[in-house]
Amino acid sequence: MNERLVKSKDKVKSNYQNNAARYLPIGPQLPTAQNLNWNIVYKNVFQNLFSLECNLQTHEEFYENILRDIKENRHTKDLTTIIEKVYFENTESFEITPYSRLINSEKGHARTRTMVDVFDAMLCGLTTKKVDFIGNNFLEEIVNASAKKLCTEVVKSKATVPYLPFLAKKCQEDFSFMSANPELLNDSVEHLIEIYAFLYITQLSLHLYSPKLRFSEPTSQEMYFILEGEKASKERHSTFLKGYKRVFEKDVGASYDIFSHLGYLELIATQPLWVISKQAHEQIFIEQINELNSLFCNEFNIHFAGYRSAFEDAINDGLTYHKEIFKENNKKSERYRANQMVCTAATNNFACNFRVNKGRAGGWYFQLSTKTVLLITNLIIGQKKKLLIDDVIEGFNERGIYFDLKSKQALLAIYENIGNVIKLSDSGDAVYVTSTI
C-alpha cells in the first residue's frame, strides 16, 4: 500500500488544492505577487560555486569587518582610508567584492525556495576550481582577501535529482567555466541565472507536455529563436510554430499544462516522473493510481474511461482528468483563472527578456539579444578558444536553443561583425568561432 497515494485520495475529498511547488517556482498569483527573491537565489548559486558561506547578517556588518581586518593588518593599515573612500562609499555591494553575494539574511517565500531547490539540483555535484578574486588592482586584491577571511567552507547537502539532467549538465559546465573567470562571473552571473531559469521552465513544459516523452529521461526539445534585429515571417515554420507558440500560445501551449501536470504528479510521488518510470511497479500501486483517477472523476464530474493495467496508461489518463479541472468550462472553482495566472507569470517573469512581438509577421517569437548570444557562445567555446560554427550551434541546441537556416546565417553575421570568425577556406567549409573573452 502506497501511503502517499492514500493521503492523496484524502486530499481530493476535502477541498482539493493543487500543489506544484516542488518543481515549479511559479504560483497562481499575479506576476507582481510571486515574491521570488532573486538575491536569495544569487546567494545560493554563489554558495554552490565557491563552496563558501558567510554568517554575517548585513552588508554593513560585512564592510565593517573588512575594514577592521585591513586596519589591523600592519601591511595594509595605511591604506584603510583610501580603500574606504574608493570602495565603500556610494557603491553597490557586488561591485566591491564578489564575496558580498554570500550576504543575505532575508527569508525566502515558497517561490524563492523552489527556485533555490531547482538550482541546487542543477548544480549538485559541481566541482569548481578554488578562485581567489584578485580584482583590477592591488587595492581590490586586499579587499577580496579580507572578504574571503570572513567566509567559511560549506558542503552543500545532496539535492534531489534534477528534473532535467541534460540542462543540469550544461548548467554545471557553464558555471564551472564562469567561476574560473572572475570578471565574466561578476559581469554576467545574473544574466546566466536568468537564462537557465527561463530554459528550465520552457524545457520542463515541453517535456511534460508529450505523453511519450514524459516517461523517459528528458532530452533537449526543439525551441526555435530568432536573433535581435532579424525579420520574422509566418513562412518560417520552425520559428513561427516551434518557438514561442509551442510553449506559450494561450490555452494550447505546453506551459498551460505544467501547473496541472506537476500538481497531479505530486500526488503520486516526490521524484520526477521519468525516475519513477524506471522502477518496477507492483499491480497494487497501479490500482491505487486508478482509484485516485476514479475519485477525481467522481469529485469533479468527469467521465472516467475505466481502469488501466499499465502504469503509463494510468498516469496519462490521470493527467488528462486532472487537466479537465483547469479548463474554462469547469465552474466548480477558480482553477482556470489560477492556471492562467501561472502562465502569465511564466511569460512576464521568466520569458520577458527572451521574446519579441513582430505584430502582423506572426505575433510573439522567442528572440535572443546579441548580448545573450555572445555570452552563451563564450560558454560553449569555454577553454577550447575556438570551435567550428556547427559545433557552436550544437552547443546552443544542447541547451534547448534552436535556429532555422536564416537565423544560423544571422548568427554567422554577428560573429563576422565583431571579428571572432576564422575561415580556413574560401568555400566556407571550415568556419571557426573564437572566444571574445
C-alpha positions in Angstrom: 0.0 0.0 0.0 1.5 3.4 -1.1 0.9 5.7 1.9 1.4 8.8 -0.3 -1.5 7.8 -2.6 -3.7 7.0 0.4 -3.1 10.6 1.7 -3.6 12.0 -1.8 -7.1 10.4 -2.0 -8.0 12.2 1.3 -6.8 15.5 -0.2 -9.0 15.1 -3.2 -12.0 14.5 -1.0 -11.5 17.6 1.2 -11.4 21.0 -0.7 -8.6 19.9 -3.1 -5.8 22.4 -3.6 -3.3 21.9 -6.5 0.3 21.9 -5.3 3.1 22.1 -7.9 5.6 23.9 -5.8 8.2 21.2 -5.6 9.4 21.8 -9.1 7.6 24.9 -10.3 8.8 28.3 -9.0 5.6 29.9 -10.1 2.2 30.1 -8.2 -1.3 31.1 -9.1 -0.8 34.7 -8.3 -0.3 37.8 -10.4 3.2 38.2 -11.9 3.9 41.1 -9.4 2.8 39.0 -6.4 5.1 36.0 -7.0 7.6 37.2 -4.3 10.5 35.4 -5.9 13.6 37.0 -4.3 16.4 36.7 -6.8 19.0 38.0 -4.3 18.5 34.8 -2.3 18.8 32.7 -5.5 22.1 34.5 -6.3 23.4 33.9 -2.8 22.6 30.2 -3.1 24.3 29.9 -6.6 27.4 31.6 -5.2 27.5 29.2 -2.3 27.5 26.3 -4.8 30.2 28.0 -6.9 32.5 28.9 -4.0 31.7 26.2 -1.5 31.7 29.1 1.0 29.1 30.7 3.2 29.2 33.9 5.3 27.1 34.1 8.5 27.2 37.9 8.8 23.7 39.3 8.6 24.1 42.6 6.7 26.4 44.1 4.2 27.1 46.9 6.6 28.5 44.4 9.1 30.4 42.8 6.2 32.0 46.1 5.2 32.9 46.9 8.8 34.7 43.6 9.3 36.6 44.0 6.0 37.8 47.5 7.0 38.7 46.3 10.5 40.8 43.5 9.1 42.6 45.9 6.7 43.2 48.4 9.5 44.5 45.7 11.9 47.0 44.3 9.3 50.3 46.1 9.6 50.9 45.6 5.9 47.6 47.3 4.8 46.6 49.6 7.7 47.9 52.7 6.0 45.6 52.1 3.0 42.4 51.9 5.1 41.2 55.5 4.4 41.7 55.4 0.7 40.1 51.9 0.4 37.1 53.1 2.4 36.7 56.2 0.2 37.1 54.4 -3.1 35.2 51.1 -2.4 32.8 51.6 0.4 31.2 55.0 -0.3 28.2 55.1 -2.7 28.7 51.8 -4.4 26.8 48.6 -4.9 27.9 45.7 -2.7 28.7 43.3 -5.5 30.9 45.9 -7.2 33.2 45.8 -4.1 33.8 42.1 -4.0 32.0 39.0 -5.4 32.0 37.5 -1.9 29.4 40.0 -0.8 27.0 37.9 -2.8 27.1 35.5 0.1 25.4 38.0 2.4 21.6 37.9 2.5 19.6 37.3 5.7 16.2 37.6 4.1 13.8 34.7 4.3 12.5 33.4 1.0 8.9 32.7 0.3 7.7 29.5 -1.4 8.6 30.5 -5.0 12.1 31.5 -3.9 12.6 28.2 -2.0 11.6 26.3 -5.1 13.9 28.3 -7.4 16.8 27.7 -4.9 16.0 24.0 -4.9 16.0 24.0 -8.7 19.5 25.5 -8.9 20.7 23.3 -6.0 19.6 20.2 -8.1 21.1 21.5 -11.3 24.4 22.4 -9.6 24.6 19.3 -7.4 28.0 17.7 -7.7 29.6 20.8 -9.3 33.3 20.9 -8.8 34.9 24.3 -9.4 38.5 25.4 -9.0 39.2 27.4 -5.9 39.2 31.0 -7.1 40.9 33.9 -5.4 39.5 37.1 -6.7 42.4 39.5 -7.4 40.4 42.3 -8.9 41.7 45.0 -11.2 44.4 46.4 -8.9 46.3 45.7 -5.6 43.6 47.6 -3.6 40.9 45.3 -4.8 43.1 42.3 -4.1 43.4 43.5 -0.5 39.6 43.9 -0.2 38.9 40.5 -1.7 41.5 38.8 0.6 39.9 40.3 3.7 36.4 39.5 2.5 37.3 35.8 1.9 38.6 35.6 5.5 35.0 36.3 6.7 33.7 33.2 4.9 33.8 29.5 5.9 33.7 26.4 3.8 30.4 24.7 3.3 29.5 21.4 1.8 26.0 21.5 0.1 23.9 18.5 1.1 23.0 16.3 -1.8 19.9 17.7 -3.5 17.1 15.9 -5.2 17.8 14.6 -8.7 17.3 17.4 -11.3 14.2 17.1 -13.4 16.2 18.0 -16.5 19.6 16.2 -16.3 20.7 17.4 -19.8 20.1 21.0 -18.7 21.8 20.4 -15.4 24.9 19.1 -17.2 25.2 22.2 -19.3 24.4 24.5 -16.3 27.3 22.9 -14.4 29.7 23.3 -17.4 28.8 26.9 -17.9 29.0 27.9 -14.2 32.3 26.0 -13.8 33.8 27.9 -16.7 32.4 31.2 -15.4 33.7 30.7 -11.9 37.2 30.4 -13.2 36.8 33.8 -14.9 36.1 36.3 -12.1 35.4 39.3 -14.4 32.9 37.3 -16.5 31.4 36.0 -13.3 30.9 39.4 -11.9 29.5 40.9 -15.1 27.3 38.1 -16.3 26.2 35.8 -13.4 22.8 37.3 -13.0 22.1 37.0 -16.7 23.2 33.4 -16.8 20.9 32.6 -13.9 18.1 34.3 -15.8 18.8 32.3 -18.9 18.8 28.9 -17.1 15.6 29.8 -15.1 13.9 30.5 -18.5 15.3 27.4 -20.1 14.2 25.3 -17.1 10.6 26.5 -17.3 10.3 26.1 -21.0 12.1 22.8 -21.4 10.2 21.3 -18.5 6.9 22.4 -20.0 7.8 20.7 -23.3 9.0 17.5 -21.6 5.8 17.0 -19.6 3.5 18.0 -22.5 4.3 14.9 -24.6 2.6 11.7 -23.5 5.6 9.7 -24.8 8.5 11.9 -23.7 7.3 12.5 -20.1 8.2 8.9 -19.1 11.8 9.0 -20.4 14.8 10.8 -19.2 14.4 14.4 -20.6 16.4 15.5 -23.6 16.7 18.9 -25.3 13.5 19.7 -27.1 13.3 21.9 -30.2 12.5 25.5 -29.3 13.3 28.0 -32.1 14.6 31.5 -31.7 15.3 34.5 -34.0 18.1 36.9 -33.3 18.0 40.5 -32.3 17.1 42.7 -35.3 16.2 39.7 -37.5 13.0 39.8 -39.6 10.3 37.2 -38.9 7.5 35.7 -41.0 4.9 33.1 -40.8 6.5 31.3 -43.7 9.5 30.4 -41.4 7.6 27.5 -39.9 10.1 26.4 -37.3 10.4 29.9 -35.7 6.7 30.6 -36.1 5.2 27.2 -34.9 8.0 25.7 -32.8 9.1 28.7 -30.9 7.0 30.9 -28.6 3.7 29.5 -29.8 4.8 25.9 -28.9 5.3 26.9 -25.3 3.1 29.9 -24.5 0.2 30.1 -27.0 -2.9 30.8 -25.0 -4.6 27.6 -23.7 -2.8 25.3 -26.0 0.9 25.9 -25.5 2.9 23.4 -23.4 3.2 25.8 -20.4 -0.6 25.7 -19.9 -0.3 22.1 -18.7 2.7 22.4 -16.4 0.8 23.6 -13.3 -1.8 20.9 -13.6 0.6 18.1 -14.6 3.1 18.8 -11.7 0.2 19.1 -9.3 -1.1 15.6 -10.3 2.3 14.0 -10.2 2.9 15.4 -6.7 0.0 13.2 -5.6 1.8 10.2 -7.0 5.4 10.7 -5.9 8.0 13.3 -4.9 10.5 12.2 -7.6 10.4 13.2 -11.2 8.1 11.0 -13.3 10.9 9.8 -15.5 12.7 8.5 -12.4 9.8 6.5 -11.0 9.0 5.2 -14.5 12.3 3.3 -14.4 11.2 1.4 -11.3 9.2 -1.8 -11.2 5.6 -1.2 -10.3 3.5 -3.6 -8.4 -0.1 -4.1 -9.6 -1.4 -2.7 -6.3 0.4 0.6 -7.0 -1.2 0.9 -10.4 -4.6 0.0 -8.9 -4.2 2.9 -6.4 -3.5 5.3 -9.2 -6.6 4.1 -11.0 -8.6 4.6 -7.7 -7.2 8.1 -7.4 -8.2 8.8 -11.0 -11.7 7.4 -10.4 -12.1 9.6 -7.3 -11.1 12.7 -9.3 -13.6 12.0 -12.0 -16.3 11.4 -9.3 -15.5 14.6 -7.4 -15.3 16.8 -10.4 -18.0 15.2 -12.6 -15.6 14.0 -15.3 -16.1 10.9 -17.4 -14.0 8.0 -16.2 -12.7 5.9 -19.1 -12.0 2.8 -16.9 -9.2 1.1 -15.1 -5.8 0.8 -16.8 -3.4 -2.2 -16.3 -0.3 -0.4 -17.4 1.5 2.3 -15.3 2.0 4.7 -18.2 -1.7 4.5 -19.3 -2.9 5.1 -15.8 -0.7 8.1 -15.4 -1.6 9.6 -18.8 -5.3 9.2 -18.0 -4.8 10.8 -14.6 -3.0 13.8 -16.2 -5.9 14.2 -18.7 -8.5 14.1 -15.9 -6.6 16.5 -13.7 -6.2 18.9 -16.6 -10.0 19.0 -17.0 -10.5 20.8 -13.7 -8.4 23.7 -15.0 -10.5 24.2 -18.2 -12.6 27.3 -18.7 -15.9 25.4 -18.7 -15.3 23.9 -15.3 -17.4 26.1 -13.0 -16.6 24.3 -9.7 -13.7 26.6 -8.8 -11.4 29.4 -9.9 -8.8 26.9 -11.2 -9.0 28.1 -14.8 -8.0 31.6 -13.7 -5.3 30.2 -11.4 -3.7 28.4 -14.3 -3.9 31.5 -16.5 -2.0 33.4 -13.8 0.7 30.8 -13.6 1.2 31.1 -17.4 1.1 34.8 -17.3 3.7 34.9 -14.6 5.9 32.5 -16.6 5.8 34.8 -19.6 6.2 38.1 -17.7 8.7 37.0 -15.1 10.8 34.4 -17.0 10.4 34.9 -20.7 10.1 38.7 -20.9 13.7 39.2 -22.0 13.7 36.3 -24.5 10.7 37.3 -26.7 9.7 39.9 -29.2 6.3 40.8 -30.7 6.6 41.0 -34.5 2.9 42.1 -35.0 1.4 41.0 -38.3 4.5 38.9 -39.0 3.2 36.4 -36.6 2.9 37.9 -33.2 5.3 36.7 -30.5 8.6 35.0 -31.2 11.4 33.8 -29.0 14.4 36.1 -29.5 18.0 36.2 -28.3 19.7 39.5 -27.8 23.3 39.9 -29.2 24.4 40.1 -25.5 22.9 36.7 -24.8 24.3 35.2 -28.0 27.8 36.2 -27.1 27.6 35.1 -23.5 26.3 31.6 -24.5 28.8 31.4 -27.3 31.8 32.1 -25.0 30.5 29.5 -22.5 30.1 26.9 -25.3 33.6 27.5 -26.5 34.9 27.6 -23.0 38.6 26.6 -22.6 38.9 25.5 -26.2 39.4 29.1 -27.5 37.7 28.2 -30.9 35.1 25.8 -32.3 33.6 25.0 -35.7 30.4 27.0 -36.1 28.5 23.8 -36.5 29.7 22.7 -33.0 28.8 26.1 -31.6 25.2 25.7 -33.0 25.1 22.2 -31.5 26.1 23.8 -28.2 23.0 26.0 -28.4 20.9 23.0 -29.2 22.1 21.1 -26.2 20.9 24.0 -24.0 17.4 24.0 -25.7 18.0 26.8 -28.1 17.5 26.1 -31.8 17.8 28.2 -35.0 16.5 27.8 -38.5 18.7 28.3 -41.6 18.1 32.1 -41.7 18.9 32.5 -38.0 22.1 30.5 -38.5 23.1 32.9 -41.2 22.3 35.8 -39.0 24.3 34.2 -36.2 27.3 34.0 -38.5 26.8 37.6 -39.5 27.0 38.6 -35.8 30.3 36.7 -35.4 31.7 38.3 -38.6 30.7 41.8 -37.4 32.6 41.5 -34.2 35.5 39.8 -35.8 35.6 36.5 -34.0 35.4 34.3 -37.1 38.3 32.4 -38.7 37.7 30.9 -42.2 40.2 28.3 -43.2 39.0 28.0 -46.8 37.3 30.3 -49.4 34.5 27.8 -49.7 33.4 28.3 -46.1 33.7 24.6 -45.3 35.7 25.3 -42.2 34.5 28.3 -40.2 35.7 28.6 -36.7 34.3 30.9 -34.0 36.7 32.2 -31.4 36.0 33.3 -27.8 35.7 37.0 -27.1 36.9 36.6 -23.5 
